[in-house]
């Protein structure tokens, strides 16, 4: 026979289990943005049509990564996973669109051995500065060059296959540098295929007015870093308010612009509904 005491005990156990489950869910939700999502890397594949892309480059694979913020909240072992993922894509070209380090981190050279491990089969490794890369002064350009990246600061280089060329140009950072499009594009024409790297995506509004640019690749926004359903990105960066995440077509020419969500974090070491991204482009 079931007594009132038994019923009370069962009710206590049932309600206690519910309470423990709720506490567990709250605890998991509290730690998830710090310890889970910000290291849950997504390889996002994009089939990208580049105007005037020479036939010799069709089918090439290009990997973009951005905004590592190597330093206080993101260390060697964290970055090692990214290096392994990028190399596993067997890319022809690798591009880094700024903010390799976190502002003020005094040991950026710790990233050197890992950056040297990155392998691009045919087209090399290319990089530009981000707004965080200026402090400590001059450390990032040297670090990139020492790790076999072609560092672009209002300059360009090219890849040549079968006497056909693709130009990769890069601008100085829009917040802490002095971007100079005329210098970067001097001598190029509207018949050339030029892919532009620039950290801040919103400069696409004026870059799109230069017919020489076939596509722009940027980071800086972190995709918002924390995104809430029905609200969108919580963290809004200067020069990343118009274009925040993914593929856009800008201006009258509908210039392709891709905004990478980045690897690391800024302001707070959290990500929510905005996984860190490595982008794999299939060029056509």
C-alpha positions as CSV (number, residue, x, y, z in Angstrom):
1,X,0.0,0.0,0.0
2,X,1.3,3.4,-1.0
3,X,1.4,5.9,1.8
4,X,1.4,9.6,1.8
5,X,5.1,9.5,2.9
6,X,6.0,7.4,-0.2
7,X,4.2,9.9,-2.4
8,X,6.0,12.8,-0.9
9,X,9.4,11.0,-1.3
10,X,8.7,10.2,-5.0
11,X,7.6,13.8,-5.6
12,X,10.7,15.1,-3.9
13,X,12.9,12.8,-6.0
14,X,11.1,13.7,-9.2
15,X,11.2,17.4,-8.6
16,X,14.8,17.2,-7.4
17,X,15.8,15.4,-10.7
18,X,14.1,18.2,-12.7
19,X,16.0,20.8,-10.7
20,X,19.3,19.1,-11.2
21,X,18.6,18.8,-14.9
22,X,17.8,22.5,-15.1
23,X,20.9,23.4,-13.2
24,X,23.0,21.2,-15.5
25,X,21.5,22.9,-18.6
26,X,22.2,26.3,-17.2
27,X,25.7,25.4,-16.4
28,X,26.3,23.9,-19.9
29,X,24.8,27.0,-21.5
30,X,27.1,29.1,-19.4
31,X,30.3,27.3,-20.4
32,X,29.3,26.4,-24.0
33,X,30.3,29.8,-25.6
34,X,33.6,29.8,-23.8
35,X,34.9,26.2,-24.1
36,X,32.9,24.6,-26.9
37,X,31.7,26.8,-29.8
38,X,34.7,29.0,-30.1
39,X,36.8,25.9,-30.9
40,X,34.2,24.2,-33.0
41,X,35.7,25.1,-36.4
42,X,33.6,25.0,-39.5
43,X,35.0,24.4,-43.0
44,X,32.6,26.3,-45.2
45,X,32.8,25.4,-48.9
46,X,31.9,28.1,-51.4
47,X,31.8,27.8,-55.2
48,X,32.9,31.2,-56.2
49,X,32.7,32.7,-59.7
50,X,35.5,35.1,-60.2
51,X,35.1,37.5,-63.2
52,X,37.9,37.2,-65.8
53,X,39.4,34.2,-64.0
54,X,41.8,32.6,-66.6
55,X,41.0,29.0,-67.6
56,X,44.3,27.7,-66.1
57,X,43.0,28.6,-62.6
58,X,39.5,27.1,-62.9
59,X,39.0,24.4,-60.3
60,X,41.7,25.7,-58.0
61,X,41.1,25.6,-54.3
62,X,41.7,28.6,-52.1
63,X,41.5,28.7,-48.3
64,X,40.8,31.9,-46.4
65,X,41.3,32.3,-42.7
66,X,41.2,35.4,-40.7
67,X,41.2,37.0,-37.2
68,X,43.1,34.4,-35.3
69,X,43.8,36.9,-32.5
70,X,46.7,34.7,-31.4
71,X,47.6,35.6,-27.8
72,X,46.0,36.0,-24.5
73,X,42.9,33.8,-25.1
74,X,44.1,31.7,-28.0
75,X,47.4,29.7,-27.8
76,X,49.6,27.4,-29.7
77,X,47.6,24.2,-29.2
78,X,44.4,26.0,-30.2
79,X,46.0,27.3,-33.4
80,X,47.5,23.9,-34.2
81,X,44.1,22.4,-34.9
82,X,43.4,25.2,-37.5
83,X,46.7,24.6,-39.3
84,X,45.9,20.9,-39.5
85,X,42.4,21.6,-40.9
86,X,43.7,24.0,-43.5
87,X,46.4,21.6,-44.7
88,X,43.9,18.8,-44.9
89,X,42.0,20.8,-47.6
90,X,45.1,20.5,-49.9
91,X,44.7,24.2,-51.0
92,X,46.3,25.7,-54.0
93,X,46.3,29.2,-52.4
94,X,46.1,30.3,-48.8
95,X,45.0,33.8,-47.9
96,X,45.0,35.5,-44.4
97,X,42.9,38.6,-44.1
98,X,44.3,40.2,-41.0
99,X,44.4,40.2,-37.2
100,X,46.8,37.4,-36.8
101,X,47.6,38.5,-33.2
102,X,45.7,40.1,-30.4
103,X,46.7,43.7,-29.6
104,X,49.5,43.9,-27.2
105,X,50.5,40.2,-27.2
106,X,54.3,40.3,-26.5
107,X,55.2,37.0,-28.0
108,X,53.8,36.8,-31.6
109,X,56.8,34.8,-32.7
110,X,55.3,31.8,-31.0
111,X,53.0,31.4,-34.0
112,X,56.0,31.2,-36.5
113,X,56.5,27.4,-36.5
114,X,52.8,26.8,-37.1
115,X,52.5,29.4,-39.9
116,X,55.5,27.8,-41.6
117,X,53.7,24.4,-41.6
118,X,50.9,25.8,-43.8
119,X,51.2,24.4,-47.4
120,X,49.8,25.9,-50.5
121,X,50.4,23.6,-53.5
122,X,50.7,26.0,-56.4
123,X,49.8,29.6,-55.6
124,X,51.5,30.5,-52.4
125,X,50.5,32.1,-49.1
126,X,49.3,35.7,-49.0
127,X,48.4,38.0,-46.1
128,X,47.4,41.6,-45.1
129,X,47.4,43.5,-41.9
130,X,44.4,43.8,-39.5
131,X,43.8,46.6,-37.0
132,X,45.1,44.5,-34.1
133,X,48.4,43.6,-36.0
134,X,49.9,47.1,-35.4
135,X,50.8,46.5,-31.8
136,X,53.6,45.5,-31.1
137,X,54.8,47.7,-34.0
138,X,56.3,45.9,-37.1
139,X,56.2,42.4,-35.5
140,X,53.5,41.0,-37.8
141,X,55.0,41.9,-41.2
142,X,58.3,40.3,-40.2
143,X,56.5,37.2,-38.8
144,X,54.5,36.7,-42.0
145,X,57.6,37.1,-44.2
146,X,59.6,34.7,-42.1
147,X,56.8,32.1,-42.4
148,X,56.8,32.3,-46.2
149,X,53.7,34.5,-46.6
150,X,53.7,37.2,-49.3
151,X,52.8,40.2,-47.2
152,X,50.9,42.9,-49.0
153,X,50.6,46.5,-47.8
154,X,49.2,48.6,-50.7
155,X,50.9,46.2,-53.1
156,X,50.3,43.1,-55.3
157,X,51.9,40.0,-56.7
158,X,50.8,37.5,-59.2
159,X,50.6,33.8,-59.9
160,X,51.3,32.6,-63.5
161,X,50.3,29.4,-65.1
162,X,50.5,28.6,-68.8
163,X,51.3,32.3,-69.4
164,X,48.0,33.3,-67.7
165,X,48.0,35.5,-64.6
166,X,46.0,36.0,-61.5
167,X,46.9,39.1,-59.5
168,X,46.5,39.2,-55.7
169,X,46.5,42.7,-54.2
170,X,46.4,43.8,-50.6
171,X,45.5,47.0,-48.9
172,X,46.8,48.5,-45.7
173,X,44.4,48.3,-42.8
174,X,41.5,50.9,-43.0
175,X,41.5,51.7,-39.2
176,X,45.2,51.9,-38.3
177,X,46.9,52.1,-41.7
178,X,46.7,54.2,-44.8
179,X,45.0,52.2,-47.6
180,X,46.1,53.3,-51.1
181,X,44.2,51.7,-54.0
182,X,46.0,53.6,-56.7
183,X,49.3,52.4,-55.5
184,X,48.1,48.8,-55.2
185,X,46.6,48.8,-58.7
186,X,49.2,50.9,-60.6
187,X,49.8,49.4,-64.0
188,X,46.8,47.0,-64.0
189,X,43.8,47.2,-66.3
190,X,40.2,46.1,-66.4
191,X,41.3,43.1,-68.5
192,X,43.4,41.7,-65.6
193,X,42.0,39.3,-63.0
194,X,42.6,40.9,-59.6
195,X,41.6,39.5,-56.2
196,X,41.8,42.0,-53.4
197,X,42.6,41.2,-49.7
198,X,41.6,43.9,-47.2
199,X,40.8,43.4,-43.5
200,X,37.7,45.6,-43.2
201,X,34.7,44.5,-45.4
202,X,32.8,47.8,-45.5
203,X,35.5,49.4,-47.8
204,X,33.9,47.3,-50.5
205,X,31.5,50.2,-51.0
206,X,34.3,52.2,-52.6
207,X,36.4,49.3,-53.8
208,X,33.5,48.2,-56.0
209,X,33.8,51.4,-57.9
210,X,37.2,50.2,-59.2
211,X,36.5,47.9,-62.2
212,X,40.0,46.4,-61.9
213,X,38.9,44.5,-58.8
214,X,37.3,41.1,-59.6
215,X,36.6,40.1,-56.0
216,X,37.3,41.2,-52.4
217,X,38.1,39.0,-49.4
218,X,37.8,40.4,-45.8
219,X,37.4,39.4,-42.2
220,X,37.2,41.8,-39.1
221,X,33.5,41.3,-38.3
222,X,33.9,37.9,-36.7
223,X,30.4,37.3,-38.1
224,X,29.1,39.2,-35.1
225,X,30.8,36.6,-32.8
226,X,27.6,36.3,-30.7
227,X,24.5,36.1,-32.8
228,X,21.0,35.9,-31.3
229,X,18.0,34.4,-33.1
230,X,15.7,37.1,-34.6
231,X,18.3,39.8,-33.5
232,X,21.5,39.0,-35.4
233,X,25.0,40.0,-34.5
234,X,25.7,41.4,-31.0
235,X,29.2,42.7,-31.5
236,X,29.4,45.3,-34.3
237,X,32.8,46.4,-35.5
238,X,33.6,49.7,-37.2
239,X,33.9,49.2,-41.0
240,X,32.0,45.9,-40.6
241,X,28.4,47.2,-40.2
242,X,27.3,46.8,-43.8
243,X,28.8,43.5,-44.6
244,X,29.1,41.0,-41.7
245,X,29.1,37.4,-42.8
246,X,29.3,35.4,-46.0
247,X,29.0,36.2,-49.7
248,X,27.8,39.5,-51.0
249,X,27.6,41.2,-54.4
250,X,28.4,44.9,-54.1
251,X,27.7,47.9,-56.2
252,X,26.5,48.2,-59.8
253,X,29.1,45.6,-61.0
254,X,27.9,43.2,-58.2
255,X,31.5,42.7,-57.2
256,X,31.8,39.5,-55.1
257,X,32.8,40.2,-51.5
258,X,33.4,37.4,-49.0
259,X,33.4,38.1,-45.3
260,X,35.0,35.4,-43.2
261,X,33.8,34.9,-39.6
262,X,37.3,34.4,-38.3
263,X,39.0,32.0,-36.0
264,X,39.5,33.8,-32.7
265,X,37.6,36.3,-30.7
266,X,37.8,39.9,-29.5
267,X,36.5,41.8,-26.5
268,X,35.2,38.6,-24.9
269,X,36.5,35.0,-25.5
270,X,33.1,33.7,-26.5
271,X,31.2,32.6,-29.6
272,X,27.5,31.8,-29.7
273,X,25.5,30.7,-32.9
274,X,28.6,31.9,-34.8
275,X,31.2,29.1,-35.2
276,X,34.7,30.0,-36.2
277,X,35.2,29.6,-39.9
278,X,37.8,28.3,-42.4
279,X,36.5,29.0,-45.9
280,X,37.3,26.7,-48.8
281,X,36.7,28.3,-52.2
282,X,36.4,26.3,-55.4
283,X,37.3,28.9,-58.0
284,X,35.4,29.1,-61.3
